[in-house]
Amino acid sequence: MPERIIIENRTNLPMDGVLPYVEKVIGQGRISNSNTQYCYVTTWSTEGIIVYADKNKKSDRFVVTKEGRGK
């Protein structure tokens, strides 16, 4: 079965600016929920980036946000 990922960019960064963060989470492997999901929440405090990961039935979903309101 082919793998599928969904990336939701909720920052003001372009997509190529958030891809390295998602790549880093994927690179760490499936470490949550008995090694079946990517890390639920990964943060980069110096950059203010947060990546949330969720496993759907047919895909992995990543939501990239920036800390603080209006950023």
C-alpha positions in Angstrom: 0.0 0.0 0.0 1.4 3.4 -0.9 2.2 5.8 1.9 0.6 9.2 2.0 1.3 12.3 4.0 -0.8 15.5 4.5 0.9 18.7 5.5 -1.1 21.6 6.7 0.9 24.8 6.9 -0.6 27.2 9.5 2.3 29.5 9.5 3.2 32.5 7.3 6.2 30.6 6.0 6.2 29.2 2.4 5.8 25.4 2.1 9.5 24.9 1.4 10.1 26.6 4.7 8.1 24.1 6.7 9.1 21.0 4.9 12.5 20.6 6.8 10.6 20.5 10.1 8.3 17.7 8.8 11.2 15.9 7.4 13.0 16.0 10.8 9.9 14.5 12.5 9.6 11.7 9.9 13.4 11.1 10.2 13.0 10.4 13.9 10.7 7.5 13.0 7.5 6.3 14.5 8.1 6.7 18.2 4.7 7.4 19.7 1.7 5.0 20.4 3.8 1.8 20.6 6.0 2.9 17.7 3.0 3.2 15.2 2.9 7.0 14.9 5.3 9.9 14.5 5.9 12.0 17.6 2.7 13.7 18.5 4.2 17.1 19.1 7.7 18.3 18.2 8.8 21.8 19.0 11.7 24.1 17.9 11.6 26.7 20.6 14.3 28.9 19.1 12.3 29.2 15.8 8.9 29.0 17.5 7.8 26.1 15.2 5.5 23.3 16.4 4.7 20.2 14.4 1.7 18.1 15.4 1.5 14.6 13.9 -1.6 12.4 13.6 -2.2 9.1 12.0 -5.3 8.8 9.9 -6.7 5.6 8.4 -4.8 6.0 5.1 -2.2 8.7 5.8 -0.1 10.6 8.2 -1.1 14.2 8.8 1.3 16.9 10.0 0.1 20.4 11.1 2.9 23.0 11.3 2.2 26.1 13.4 4.1 29.0 14.9 4.0 29.8 18.6 2.1 32.9 19.6 -0.8 34.6 18.1 -0.4 36.6 14.9 2.9 35.2 14.0 
